[in-house]
Amino acid sequence: MSNLHKKSIVHSWYQFTIKYLNMKRKILLWVLSIFLFVSCATATKKIESGNYDAAITQLVKQLKGKKSKKSNSIMLLETAFHKANEADLRSIRAYKAEAQASNWEQILTIYNRIDNRQNKIEPLTPLTAKDGYLGRFNFVNIEEDKRLAKVQVADYYIEKAKSLIGKSKTSGEKIYARQAVDYLYKLDLLFRSYKDRDKLLGEAYMYGTEYTLIEMQNNTFQIIPFHVEDIILNMDVNDLQQTFKKYHTVAEKNRVYDQYIIANLRELNISPEREKTKVYEDVFEEEKEEVVKDGKGRILRDSAGKEIRRKVKTKYTATIEEVTQLKTVQISGQLEWLASKKNLASYSKPISVEAVFENNFAKITKGNIDKVSENCRKKINNRYLPFPDNNSMLIDAVEKLKVVMKESIRQR
């Protein structure tokens, strides 16, 4: 191939590459133009529908970090910003004209919105388009107005809390004091410490909390030792406590309780100490491997000369005398919820527990002790145990009763 021919091919390829790159650039510019047109059209629609802040968010995203800025986008941002601030300031004037203390919450919300909007645009300024157009944004100084609005909102929360606490104190309805707590905690979003917030919060909790005393009544017609009653009433109730629900097992001096939970024990059954004997046969099966012999006692072998073996099961029977020791304590009754000790129960739930002492031991009267089942061997290894006294078994039952009581209270 001649050098002239080679140069011609290279030149043709170069021309093709230049045309291809120019075409790609035109397509890219065309797509970008369409994208910007659609974006601007979308922002325009948002402005026309009054959704100014959504338009601002979109336009700021378009302009942020761009070296070549479109004047149309800057103009749209100017329009959206101006209209948004004007609408918000108009709303503030209307709320103030109504002179309602509750309006200050909304006024503060609007001031925060204006602040966020201006903080979103301010870092982009000055905004200059590639054609020289300079965007103009009239930022509003609202710092002092915002501070005064925070004070007005805080005063509203304080007065609202005072009113609700007073209403709760007068009516006895705890819901009002609980609402006051919500207002007082909202203060923390405005100021770290404000006026008599802490004092009011203490009062709100005092009037908003329901106090319940847990007691026991023995209606079993049997004497229950005092220390056993103490075990019930010394029940740990820390895991039952809630924000507005407190449980006590010992009455506090001068405390007026809103509710009583009575563990009304109606039955206490302590069984006699019983020993039950039964005799039975234990069957133990043992499997062994042995060589196979012919009729003359000779060991049989396979074709490789190895001994032929087989598994043989042998059963052994032993006579067992088993003794079962048994003693139980059962406590049952009702867990009753009362508004006062003089009232009938508004709700009740049955409660019942059982403490069981059981011991099994055995001896072999016939057979080989080495040829018994594993379960039987454990019983043979057991020994007679002295029966626990009534008091210790009663304590075991009471410990179970406490668990049942707490679970019933928790579910209620």
C-alpha positions as CSV (number, residue, x, y, z in Angstrom):
1,M,0.0,0.0,0.0
2,S,1.4,3.4,-1.0
3,N,2.0,6.2,1.6
4,L,-0.5,8.3,-0.3
5,H,-3.1,5.7,0.1
6,K,-2.4,5.4,3.8
7,K,-2.6,9.1,4.3
8,S,-6.0,9.1,2.6
9,I,-7.3,6.5,4.9
10,V,-6.1,8.3,8.0
11,H,-7.6,11.5,6.8
12,S,-10.9,9.9,6.1
13,W,-11.0,8.3,9.6
14,Y,-10.1,11.6,11.2
15,Q,-12.9,13.4,9.3
16,F,-15.4,10.6,10.4
17,T,-14.3,10.9,14.0
18,I,-14.7,14.7,14.0
19,K,-18.2,14.4,12.5
20,Y,-19.2,11.7,15.1
21,L,-18.0,13.8,18.0
22,N,-19.8,16.9,16.7
23,M,-22.9,14.9,16.3
24,K,-22.7,13.5,19.9
25,R,-22.1,17.0,21.3
26,K,-25.2,18.3,19.4
27,I,-27.3,15.4,20.7
28,L,-26.0,16.0,24.3
29,L,-26.8,19.8,24.0
30,W,-30.2,19.0,22.6
31,V,-31.0,16.6,25.5
32,L,-29.7,19.1,28.0
33,S,-31.8,21.8,26.5
34,I,-34.9,19.6,26.7
35,F,-34.1,18.7,30.3
36,L,-33.7,22.4,31.2
37,F,-36.9,23.3,29.4
38,V,-38.9,20.5,31.2
39,S,-37.3,21.5,34.5
40,C,-38.2,25.2,34.0
41,A,-41.7,24.2,32.9
42,T,-42.2,22.1,36.0
43,A,-40.9,24.9,38.2
44,T,-43.3,27.3,36.5
45,K,-46.3,25.0,37.1
46,K,-45.3,24.8,40.8
47,I,-45.2,28.5,41.0
48,E,-48.5,29.0,39.2
49,S,-50.1,26.5,41.6
50,G,-48.7,28.3,44.7
51,N,-46.3,25.6,45.6
52,Y,-43.5,28.1,45.9
53,D,-41.1,26.3,48.3
54,A,-41.2,23.1,46.1
55,A,-40.2,25.3,43.1
56,I,-37.4,27.0,45.1
57,T,-36.0,23.6,46.1
58,Q,-36.0,22.4,42.5
59,L,-34.4,25.6,41.2
60,V,-31.7,25.8,43.9
61,K,-30.8,22.2,43.0
62,Q,-30.5,23.2,39.3
63,L,-28.4,26.3,40.0
64,K,-26.2,25.0,42.8
65,G,-22.6,24.3,41.6
66,K,-23.3,25.3,38.0
67,K,-20.8,27.6,36.3
68,S,-23.1,28.4,33.4
69,K,-26.4,29.6,34.9
70,K,-29.5,30.2,32.9
71,S,-31.1,33.6,33.3
72,N,-34.6,32.0,33.0
73,S,-33.9,29.8,36.1
74,I,-32.7,32.7,38.1
75,M,-35.8,34.8,37.2
76,L,-38.0,31.9,38.2
77,L,-36.2,31.6,41.5
78,E,-36.7,35.3,42.1
79,T,-40.4,35.0,41.4
80,A,-40.9,32.0,43.7
81,F,-38.9,33.5,46.5
82,H,-40.7,36.9,46.3
83,K,-44.2,35.2,46.2
84,A,-43.4,32.8,49.0
85,N,-42.1,35.5,51.4
86,E,-45.0,37.8,50.5
87,A,-47.6,35.0,51.1
88,D,-46.0,34.1,54.5
89,L,-45.7,37.7,55.7
90,R,-49.4,38.3,54.7
91,S,-50.4,35.2,56.8
92,I,-48.4,36.5,59.8
93,R,-50.2,39.8,59.6
94,A,-53.6,38.0,59.5
95,Y,-52.8,35.8,62.5
96,K,-51.6,38.8,64.5
97,A,-54.7,40.7,63.6
98,E,-56.9,37.9,65.2
99,A,-55.1,38.5,68.5
100,Q,-55.4,34.8,69.5
101,A,-52.7,33.4,71.8
102,S,-52.9,30.0,70.1
103,N,-52.0,31.7,66.8
104,W,-48.4,32.2,67.9
105,E,-47.5,28.6,67.3
106,Q,-48.4,29.0,63.6
107,I,-46.7,32.4,63.4
108,L,-43.5,30.9,64.7
109,T,-43.8,28.0,62.3
110,I,-44.0,30.6,59.4
111,Y,-41.0,32.5,60.6
112,N,-39.0,29.3,60.7
113,R,-40.1,28.6,57.2
114,I,-39.0,32.0,56.0
115,D,-35.7,31.5,57.8
116,N,-35.1,28.1,56.1
117,R,-36.0,29.5,52.7
118,Q,-33.6,32.4,52.9
119,N,-30.8,30.2,54.3
120,K,-31.3,27.9,51.3
121,I,-30.8,30.8,48.7
122,E,-28.3,33.1,50.5
123,P,-25.2,30.9,49.9
124,L,-25.9,31.0,46.1
125,T,-25.9,34.8,46.0
126,P,-24.8,36.7,44.0
127,L,-26.6,34.7,41.2
128,T,-25.3,35.9,37.8
129,A,-26.4,34.2,34.6
130,K,-24.0,33.5,31.7
131,D,-25.7,36.4,29.8
132,G,-24.9,38.8,32.6
133,Y,-28.3,38.8,34.3
134,L,-28.0,39.4,38.1
135,G,-30.7,38.0,40.4
136,R,-32.1,40.2,43.1
137,F,-33.4,38.8,46.3
138,N,-34.9,41.0,49.1
139,F,-34.0,39.0,52.2
140,V,-36.2,39.9,55.2
141,N,-34.6,40.4,58.7
142,I,-36.9,38.4,61.0
143,E,-34.5,37.6,63.9
144,E,-36.1,39.9,66.4
145,D,-39.6,39.0,65.3
146,K,-38.8,35.3,65.5
147,R,-37.4,35.8,69.1
148,L,-40.5,37.6,70.2
149,A,-42.7,34.9,68.6
150,K,-40.8,32.2,70.6
151,V,-41.5,34.1,73.8
152,Q,-45.2,34.4,72.9
153,V,-45.4,30.7,72.2
154,A,-43.6,29.8,75.4
155,D,-46.0,32.0,77.4
156,Y,-48.9,30.4,75.6
157,Y,-47.6,26.9,76.7
158,I,-47.2,28.0,80.3
159,E,-50.7,29.5,80.5
160,K,-52.2,26.5,78.8
161,A,-50.4,24.1,81.2
162,K,-51.6,26.2,84.2
163,S,-55.2,26.1,83.0
164,L,-55.1,22.3,82.4
165,I,-53.5,21.6,85.8
166,G,-56.2,23.8,87.5
167,K,-58.9,21.9,85.5
168,S,-57.5,18.6,86.6
169,K,-57.3,19.7,90.2
170,T,-60.9,20.9,90.3
171,S,-62.5,18.0,88.3
172,G,-60.2,15.2,89.4
173,E,-59.8,14.2,85.8
174,K,-56.2,13.2,85.3
175,I,-56.3,13.5,81.5
176,Y,-56.0,17.3,81.7
177,A,-52.8,17.2,83.8
178,R,-51.3,14.7,81.4
179,Q,-52.1,17.1,78.5
180,A,-50.3,19.8,80.6
181,V,-47.2,17.7,80.7
182,D,-47.1,17.6,76.9
183,Y,-47.3,21.4,76.7
184,L,-44.5,21.8,79.3
185,Y,-42.2,19.4,77.4
186,K,-42.8,21.4,74.2
187,L,-41.2,24.3,76.0
188,D,-37.9,22.5,75.8
189,L,-37.9,22.9,72.0
190,L,-37.9,26.7,72.6
191,F,-35.9,27.4,75.7
192,R,-33.6,25.4,78.0
193,S,-35.3,26.7,81.1
194,Y,-38.4,29.0,81.1
195,K,-40.1,30.6,84.1
196,D,-41.8,28.1,86.5
197,R,-41.8,25.2,84.0
198,D,-40.2,22.7,86.5
199,K,-42.6,23.6,89.3
200,L,-45.6,23.2,86.9
201,L,-44.3,19.9,85.6
202,G,-44.1,18.5,89.1
203,E,-47.8,19.6,89.7
204,A,-48.8,18.1,86.4
205,Y,-47.3,14.7,87.3
206,M,-48.8,14.9,90.7
207,Y,-52.4,15.4,89.4
208,G,-51.9,13.3,86.3
209,T,-50.5,10.1,87.9
210,E,-52.8,7.3,89.0
211,Y,-51.7,5.6,92.2
212,T,-52.6,2.0,93.0
213,L,-52.2,0.2,96.3
214,I,-51.8,-3.6,96.1
215,E,-53.2,-5.4,99.2
216,M,-54.0,-8.9,100.3
217,Q,-57.1,-10.3,102.0
218,N,-57.1,-13.8,103.6
219,N,-60.6,-15.3,103.2
220,T,-59.3,-18.9,103.3
221,F,-60.5,-19.4,106.9
222,Q,-56.9,-20.6,107.6
223,I,-54.1,-18.8,109.4
224,I,-51.4,-17.5,107.1
225,P,-48.3,-16.5,108.9
226,F,-47.5,-12.8,108.9
227,H,-44.1,-13.2,107.3
228,V,-45.8,-15.1,104.4
229,E,-48.2,-12.1,103.9
230,D,-45.1,-9.8,104.0
231,I,-43.6,-11.8,101.2
232,I,-46.6,-11.1,99.0
233,L,-46.7,-7.4,99.9
234,N,-43.0,-6.9,99.5
235,M,-43.4,-7.8,95.9
236,D,-41.0,-5.9,93.6
237,V,-43.3,-3.7,91.4
238,N,-40.6,-1.6,89.7
239,D,-41.2,-3.3,86.4
240,L,-44.9,-2.4,86.6
241,Q,-44.4,1.3,86.9
242,Q,-45.4,3.6,84.0
243,T,-45.2,7.3,83.4
244,F,-48.6,8.0,84.8
245,K,-49.2,4.8,86.7
246,K,-47.5,4.0,90.0
247,Y,-48.0,0.9,92.1
248,H,-47.3,0.6,95.8
249,T,-47.5,-2.4,98.1
250,V,-47.0,-0.3,101.2
251,A,-49.4,2.7,101.7
252,E,-47.7,6.1,101.7
253,K,-48.6,8.5,104.5
254,N,-51.3,11.0,103.4
255,R,-51.5,9.4,100.0
256,V,-55.0,9.2,98.5
257,Y,-55.1,6.2,96.2
258,D,-57.0,6.2,93.0
259,Q,-57.3,2.4,92.8
260,Y,-56.8,-0.7,94.9
261,I,-55.8,-4.1,93.7
262,I,-56.8,-6.8,96.2
263,A,-55.4,-10.3,96.2
264,N,-58.5,-12.0,97.6
265,L,-57.3,-15.4,98.7
266,R,-60.2,-17.8,99.1
267,E,-58.7,-21.3,99.2
268,L,-55.6,-22.7,100.8
269,N,-55.1,-26.4,100.5
270,I,-52.1,-28.2,102.0
271,S,-52.2,-31.9,101.2
272,P,-51.0,-34.5,103.7
273,E,-47.6,-36.1,103.3
274,R,-48.3,-39.1,101.0
275,E,-46.1,-42.1,100.1
276,K,-47.4,-44.3,97.3
277,T,-45.7,-47.7,96.6
278,K,-46.0,-49.7,93.4
279,V,-44.3,-52.9,92.2
280,Y,-43.7,-53.5,88.6
281,E,-41.4,-55.3,86.2
282,D,-38.7,-53.4,84.4
283,V,-37.6,-54.8,81.1
284,F,-34.1,-54.1,79.8
285,E,-33.1,-55.1,76.3
286,E,-29.4,-55.5,75.6
287,E,-27.9,-56.0,72.1
288,K,-24.6,-57.9,71.6
289,E,-22.7,-59.1,68.7
290,E,-21.6,-62.8,68.6
291,V,-19.9,-65.2,66.2
292,V,-22.0,-67.7,64.3
293,K,-21.2,-71.4,64.8
294,D,-22.5,-74.5,63.1
295,G,-24.1,-77.5,64.8
296,K,-20.7,-78.9,65.9
297,G,-19.6,-75.6,67.5
298,R,-17.3,-74.6,64.8
299,I,-17.0,-70.9,63.9
300,L,-18.4,-70.1,60.4
301,R,-16.4,-67.9,58.1
302,D,-17.2,-66.0,54.9
303,S,-15.4,-66.4,51.5
304,A,-12.7,-64.0,52.7
305,G,-12.0,-66.1,55.8
306,K,-13.5,-63.5,58.2
307,E,-15.7,-64.7,61.1
308,I,-19.4,-64.3,60.5
309,R,-21.0,-62.3,63.2
310,R,-24.6,-61.4,64.1
311,K,-26.5,-59.1,66.5
312,V,-28.4,-60.8,69.3
313,K,-30.9,-59.1,71.5
314,T,-31.3,-60.3,75.1
315,K,-34.1,-59.2,77.4
316,Y,-33.6,-59.0,81.2
317,T,-36.5,-58.6,83.6
318,A,-36.2,-57.2,87.1
319,T,-38.9,-56.6,89.8
320,I,-38.9,-53.0,91.1
321,E,-40.5,-51.5,94.1
322,E,-41.0,-47.8,93.6
323,V,-42.0,-45.2,96.2
324,T,-43.4,-41.8,95.3
325,Q,-43.4,-39.1,97.9
326,L,-45.9,-36.3,97.2
327,K,-47.1,-33.1,99.0
328,T,-48.8,-30.1,97.5
329,V,-49.9,-26.6,98.4
330,Q,-52.6,-24.9,96.4
331,I,-53.6,-21.2,96.7
332,S,-56.5,-19.8,94.7
333,G,-58.7,-16.7,94.7
334,Q,-59.5,-13.5,92.8
335,L,-57.4,-10.5,91.9
336,E,-59.9,-7.6,92.2
337,W,-59.6,-4.0,91.0
338,L,-61.5,-1.4,93.2
339,A,-61.9,2.4,92.9
340,S,-62.0,2.4,96.7
341,K,-62.1,-0.2,99.5
342,K,-65.9,0.4,99.9
343,N,-66.7,-0.3,96.2
344,L,-67.4,-3.5,94.5
345,A,-64.7,-4.8,92.2
346,S,-64.9,-3.1,88.8
347,Y,-62.8,-6.0,87.3
348,S,-61.6,-9.3,88.7
349,K,-59.5,-12.2,87.5
350,P,-59.1,-15.7,89.0
351,I,-55.6,-16.6,90.2
352,S,-54.4,-20.0,91.2
353,V,-51.0,-21.5,91.9
354,E,-49.6,-24.9,93.1
355,A,-46.3,-25.8,94.8
356,V,-45.4,-29.4,94.5
357,F,-42.9,-31.6,96.3
358,E,-42.4,-34.9,94.5
359,N,-39.7,-37.5,95.0
360,N,-39.3,-40.9,93.4
361,F,-37.0,-43.6,94.7
362,A,-36.9,-47.4,94.1
363,K,-35.2,-50.6,95.0
364,I,-34.7,-53.8,93.1
365,T,-36.3,-56.9,94.7
366,K,-35.5,-59.4,92.0
367,G,-33.0,-59.3,89.1
368,N,-29.7,-57.9,88.3
369,I,-29.1,-54.2,89.1
370,D,-26.7,-53.9,86.2
371,K,-29.5,-55.0,83.8
372,V,-32.2,-52.4,84.3
373,S,-33.3,-49.4,82.2
374,E,-31.7,-46.0,82.5
375,N,-34.9,-44.4,84.0
376,C,-35.1,-47.2,86.5
377,R,-31.4,-46.9,87.4
378,K,-31.9,-43.2,88.3
379,K,-34.8,-44.0,90.6
380,I,-32.7,-46.7,92.3
381,N,-29.9,-44.2,92.9
382,N,-32.4,-41.8,94.5
383,R,-33.0,-41.8,98.2
384,Y,-35.8,-41.0,100.6
385,L,-36.1,-37.3,101.3
386,P,-37.6,-35.7,104.4
387,F,-40.9,-33.9,103.5
388,P,-40.7,-30.0,103.5
389,D,-42.7,-28.4,106.2
390,N,-46.0,-26.5,105.5
391,N,-44.3,-23.1,105.9
392,S,-41.6,-23.6,103.3
393,M,-44.0,-25.0,100.8
394,L,-46.4,-22.1,101.4
395,I,-43.6,-19.7,100.7
396,D,-42.9,-21.5,97.4
397,A,-46.5,-21.2,96.4
398,V,-46.6,-17.5,97.4
399,E,-43.5,-16.8,95.2
400,K,-45.4,-18.3,92.3
401,L,-48.5,-16.3,93.2
402,K,-46.5,-13.0,93.0
403,V,-45.5,-13.9,89.4
404,V,-49.1,-14.6,88.4
405,M,-50.3,-11.4,90.1
406,K,-47.7,-9.2,88.3
407,E,-48.5,-10.7,84.9
408,S,-52.3,-10.2,85.5
409,I,-51.7,-6.6,86.5
410,R,-49.4,-6.1,83.4
411,Q,-52.1,-7.5,81.1
412,R,-54.8,-5.4,82.5
